[in-house]
Amino acid sequence: MRHARNRVRRVVVPPAVGSVGVLVALVAVVSSGSAVTGLGIPPASRLVRGVAAPAPVPAVAVTVAPQQQTIARGQAANYTVTFGAGGGFSGTVTPSTGVLPTGVTARWSLTSVRVTPAAPVIVTLTLSAATSARPGSSSITVRATGHPDAGGTVTGTASLGLNVSAAMSGSFTLAASPAALPVVQGGSGSATVMVARSNFPAPIPLSVKGLPAGATASFAPAPVAGTSSVLTVWAGAATPVGSWSLVVSGTATGRSSSTTVQLTVLRPAPLTVTGNVPSPLAPGLAAQPVDLVLGNPNPVPVDVRALTVTVTGTSAGAACDASNFTVRQYTGAYPLRLAAGGTASLEALGVSADRRPQLQFLDKPAVNQDGCKGVTVFLAYSGTAGGS
């Protein structure tokens, strides 16, 4: 009977290519005729090699608080936006928003910030809804465009929610000063319409009802975006004399208010006009300005128009008639505003001498004008104040 003998086989494993190690001698005891298996030697491809860790990638992190807000049309909401540095980012960051809902505008408290790993930067984003903004909910993208000091561009984003409600939360009221407005036929008068606003930024169109026949009115500015507008009423020359209660109304985005102005139309008293020629007249000399003095006997301010000066004769009669003189009429602007019961010269009203009426003694070589020596020239004046 033959006995099997144990045999010792020495196996030498070569080192893997590129690996660091020492030849390892493994000794396995196997039975005669058996294969050497299960030695647990990993293939070369499974040996761990030393690999450098990847470099951090610069980034900008964006956070928004609160995430969701609701405002009425005409209002605004503030969001706190925080920009943080990631991956060792250091550089400038420009904030912006994506597409905004119709009628919504964005404003940043800072348009450029510097961000470093040391601390985040906080800015305020204000979203304002116009009175014409479309109601509804929207998701808006907040974007941070970063420019690292080392060069290049990185972008970070976040989202916020905005709900615009259809209702306007504010209100306004109207008042007039003076509340009583007298005018003369053919003249005009003004009152100030004051607007008291309570969280109501919208422009307000104004209207007036109750005007008598032949009267018209306007507002300036119109619509009123601030706190006041001037109502001016013109009475026609044929507007009836009497009193009317005018209703001034304003309506905007579902809000309205009104006030009244008591209009009184008066028949105008005639304007008084006098004049003075400061220098003597002589043939061939330049025309001399006539400084008219205007008087308003009415208890309300009047607008003066249509001033005229006419030569009616002289103290010499036929020996020096009106044909020896000529008048160039007033060329200044109209109307000239006279205060109630007031008197003012053209000079006091700011009319320059060259725009006043001009009186000239004509030089007539073929006519004996000796009869005009030392005469007094008679002048007639006229003008209209309102409908007079």
Residue pairs with C-beta under 8 A, 6 or more apart in sequence:
4 31
4 32
5 32
6 29
6 31
6 32
7 30
7 32
8 27
8 29
9 27
9 28
9 30
9 36
10 25
10 26
10 27
11 25
11 26
11 27
11 28
11 36
11 39
12 23
12 25
12 26
13 23
13 24
13 26
13 39
13 41
14 23
15 21
15 22
15 23
16 43
16 44
16 45
16 47
17 44
18 49
19 44
19 47
19 49
26 39
26 41
28 36
28 39
30 36
56 87
56 88
57 87
58 85
58 86
58 87
58 88
58 89
58 90
58 91
58 146
58 148
58 150
58 152
58 154
59 85
59 86
59 87
59 89
59 146
59 154
59 156
60 83
60 84
60 85
60 86
60 89
60 93
60 115
60 144
60 146
60 154
60 155
60 156
61 83
61 84
61 85
61 86
61 156
62 81
62 82
62 83
62 84
62 142
62 143
62 144
62 156
62 157
62 158
63 81
63 82
63 84
63 158
64 79
64 80
64 81
64 82
64 125
64 142
64 158
64 159
64 160
65 79
65 80
65 82
66 79
67 160
67 161
68 160
68 161
68 162
68 163
69 77
69 79
69 160
69 161
69 162
69 163
70 162
70 163
70 164
70 165
71 77
71 127
71 129
71 162
71 163
71 164
71 165
72 129
72 164
72 165
72 166
72 167
72 168
72 169
73 103
73 129
73 130
73 131
73 132
73 133
73 135
73 164
73 165
73 166
73 167
73 168
73 253
74 129
74 130
74 131
74 168
74 169
74 170
74 199
74 200
74 201
74 202
74 253
75 128
75 129
75 169
75 199
76 126
76 127
76 128
76 129
77 126
77 127
77 162
78 124
78 125
78 126
79 124
79 125
79 126
79 127
79 142
79 160
80 122
80 123
80 124
80 125
81 95
81 122
81 123
81 124
81 125
81 142
81 158
82 120
82 121
82 122
83 93
83 95
83 113
83 115
83 120
83 121
83 122
83 123
83 144
83 156
84 115
84 120
84 121
85 115
85 116
85 117
85 120
88 117
89 115
89 116
89 117
89 146
89 148
89 154
90 115
90 116
90 117
90 148
90 149
91 114
91 115
91 146
91 147
91 148
91 149
91 150
92 112
92 113
92 114
92 115
92 146
92 147
93 112
93 113
93 114
93 115
93 121
93 144
93 145
93 146
93 147
94 111
94 112
94 144
94 145
94 146
94 147
95 108
95 110
95 111
95 113
95 123
95 125
95 142
95 143
95 144
95 145
96 142
96 143
96 145
97 106
97 125
97 140
97 141
97 142
97 143
98 140
98 141
98 142
98 143
99 140
99 141
100 106
100 127
100 138
100 140
101 133
101 134
101 136
101 138
101 140
101 162
101 164
102 133
102 134
103 129
103 130
103 132
103 133
103 134
103 164
104 127
104 128
104 129
104 130
104 133
104 138
104 162
104 164
105 127
105 128
105 130
106 125
106 126
106 127
106 128
107 125
107 126
107 128
108 123
108 124
108 125
108 126
109 123
109 124
109 125
109 126
110 123
113 121
113 123
114 121
115 121
115 146
125 142
125 160
127 140
127 162
129 164
131 168
131 201
131 202
131 203
131 252
131 253
133 164
134 164
135 164
135 165
135 166
136 163
136 164
137 161
137 162
137 163
137 164
138 161
138 162
138 163
138 164
139 159
139 160
139 161
140 159
140 160
140 161
140 162
141 157
141 158
141 159
142 157
142 158
142 159
142 160
143 155
143 156
143 157
144 155
144 156
144 157
145 153
145 154
145 155
146 153
146 154
146 155
146 156
147 153
148 154
167 254
168 200
168 202
168 253
168 254
168 255
169 199
170 197
170 198
170 199
170 200
170 201
170 255
171 197
171 198
171 199
171 200
171 255
171 257
172 195
172 196
172 197
172 198
172 200
172 204
172 250
172 252
172 255
172 257
173 195
173 196
173 257
174 193
174 194
174 195
174 196
174 206
174 248
174 249
174 250
174 257
174 258
174 259
175 193
175 194
175 196
175 259
176 191
176 192
176 193
176 194
176 231
176 248
176 259
176 260
176 261
177 191
177 192
177 194
178 191
179 191
179 259
179 260
179 261
179 262
180 261
180 262
180 264
181 189
181 190
181 191
181 233
181 246
181 261
181 262
181 263
181 264
182 189
182 263
182 264
182 265
182 266
182 299
182 300
183 189
183 233
183 234
183 235
183 263
183 264
183 265
183 266
183 300
183 386
184 235
184 265
184 266
184 267
184 268
184 298
184 300
184 302
184 385
184 386
184 387
184 388
185 235
185 236
185 237
185 238
185 239
185 241
185 265
185 266
185 267
185 268
185 386
185 387
186 235
186 236
186 237
186 268
186 384
186 386
186 387
186 388
187 234
187 235
187 268
187 300
187 301
187 302
187 303
187 385
187 386
187 387
188 232
188 233
188 234
188 235
188 303
189 232
189 233
189 263
189 300
189 301
190 230
190 231
190 232
190 233
191 230
191 231
191 233
191 261
192 228
192 229
192 230
192 231
193 206
193 219
193 224
193 228
193 229
193 230
193 231
193 248
193 259
194 227
194 228
195 204
195 224
195 226
195 227
195 228
195 229
195 250
196 227
197 227
200 252
200 255
202 252
202 253
203 223
203 224
203 225
203 252
204 223
204 224
204 225
204 250
204 251
204 252
205 222
205 223
205 250
205 251
205 252
206 219
206 222
206 223
206 224
206 229
206 231
206 248
206 249
206 250
207 248
207 249
207 250
207 251
208 217
208 219
208 231
208 246
208 247
208 248
208 249
208 261
209 246
209 247
209 249
210 244
210 245
210 246
210 247
210 263
211 217
211 233
211 244
211 246
211 263
212 235
212 239
212 240
212 242
212 244
212 263
212 265
213 236
213 238
213 239
213 240
214 235
214 236
214 237
214 238
214 239
214 240
215 233
215 234
215 235
215 236
215 239
215 263
215 265
216 233
216 234
216 236
217 231
217 232
217 233
217 234
217 246
218 231
218 232
219 229
219 230
219 231
219 232
220 229
220 230
220 232
221 229
222 229
223 252
224 250
231 248
231 261
233 246
233 263
235 265
235 386
235 387
236 387
237 386
237 387
239 265
240 265
241 265
241 266
241 267
242 264
242 265
243 262
243 263
243 264
243 265
244 262
244 263
244 265
245 260
245 261
245 262
245 263
246 260
246 261
246 262
246 263
247 258
247 259
247 260
248 258
248 259
248 260
248 261
249 256
249 257
249 258
250 256
250 257
250 258
266 298
266 299
266 300
267 387
268 298
268 302
268 385
268 386
268 387
268 388
269 297
269 298
269 388
270 297
270 385
270 388
271 294
271 295
271 296
271 297
271 302
271 304
271 338
271 383
271 384
271 385
271 388
272 294
272 295
272 297
272 343
273 292
273 293
273 294
273 295
273 307
273 381
273 382
273 383
274 292
274 293
274 295
274 381
275 290
275 291
275 292
275 293
275 309
275 357
275 379
275 381
276 290
276 291
276 293
277 288
277 289
277 290
277 359
277 377
278 288
278 289
278 291
279 288
281 288
281 325
281 359
281 360
281 361
281 377
282 361
283 361
283 362
283 363
283 364
283 369
284 363
285 360
285 361
286 360
287 326
287 328
287 358
287 359
287 360
288 358
288 359
288 360
289 353
289 354
289 356
289 357
289 358
290 309
290 327
290 356
290 357
290 358
290 359
290 379
291 345
291 346
291 347
291 353
291 356
292 307
292 309
292 330
292 345
292 346
292 356
292 357
292 381
292 383
293 343
293 344
293 345
293 346
294 304
294 336
294 338
294 343
294 344
294 345
294 346
294 349
294 383
295 338
295 342
295 343
296 302
296 304
296 338
296 339
296 340
296 341
296 342
296 343
296 385
297 341
298 340
298 341
298 385
298 386
299 340
299 341
300 340
301 337
301 338
301 339
301 340
301 342
302 337
302 338
302 385
302 386
303 334
303 335
303 336
303 337
303 338
303 385
303 386
304 334
304 335
304 336
304 337
304 338
304 383
304 384
304 385
305 334
305 335
305 336
305 383
305 384
305 385
306 334
306 382
306 383
306 384
307 329
307 330
307 336
307 357
307 381
307 382
307 383
308 329
308 330
308 357
308 381
308 382
308 383
309 327
309 329
309 330
309 357
309 359
309 379
309 380
309 381
310 327
310 379
310 380
310 381
310 382
311 322
311 325
311 326
311 327
311 359
311 377
311 378
311 379
312 322
312 378
312 379
312 380
313 321
313 322
313 378
314 320
314 321
314 322
314 324
314 372
314 375
314 376
314 377
314 378
315 375
315 376
315 378
316 371
316 372
316 375
319 371
319 372
320 369
320 371
320 372
320 375
323 362
324 361
324 362
324 364
324 367
324 369
324 372
325 359
325 360
325 361
325 362
325 377
326 359
326 360
326 362
327 357
327 358
327 359
327 360
328 357
328 358
328 360
329 357
330 346
330 351
330 355
330 356
330 357
331 354
331 355
332 346
332 351
332 352
332 355
332 356
336 346
336 349
336 351
338 344
338 385
346 355
346 356
347 353
347 356
359 377
359 379
361 372
